[in-house]
Amino acid sequence: MRLTLDEYSKQFKMSKEMIHSKLRAKKLNYIIEDGITYIIVSNAKEEQKTMKMSQETKPTPTKSKTTVAMILSLYQKENHQLKEKIAQLEAKIDKLIDDKEQMLRDEMNKIEQVYSKKDEQLKSILELMNRQLITQSKETVHDVETVVETKIQKKEEPKDEIVELKEYLKTLDLQPHERKIIKKRFLAVYDNDIRIIKQNGKFYLNFSKYDYSDLLEY
């Protein structure tokens, strides 16, 4: 005769855990068909008798006398184990906190690096735009012609024509070092002074439109 696990459990009043244990220990004969486990029982009465004898022959645990010293020893042991567990938990918590702080520091460093790169890119863009604006401003300042009244204070200044600065300084009664000082003065104000014209690396003066007495003064 064969029984399913539920049938075997009801008939022999045995838990399924115990049945599985006996199956694993190969103390019961069984077969598996279509995924269902069947226990082979040759004689149900003989099986029940064997089970009863097995239960009766189990050794009964002997009760030992519990003393105060044993109880204290158990409490001390448990207390020691609890302290070890607490220490382990505290160590884990500290490690988690350190790991979290390290992660936050790493994230902050990444964010700072990103913003630093963005700032450098923005700075480069602004510098490029600034250079372009300065270049355009220079071209505008020196390209736009403004009509102004000029005052001619020296007889040697030619009228209605553009004269190169170097050639003009040769016509003046100046020492070489004085000429160099005047050239440096023109070079210093060139970017912001519309009166100075520069072509092919040379400075030119237009006495018909502008007064250069402040720059030529020595």
Disulfide bonds with the S-S distance in Angstrom:
none
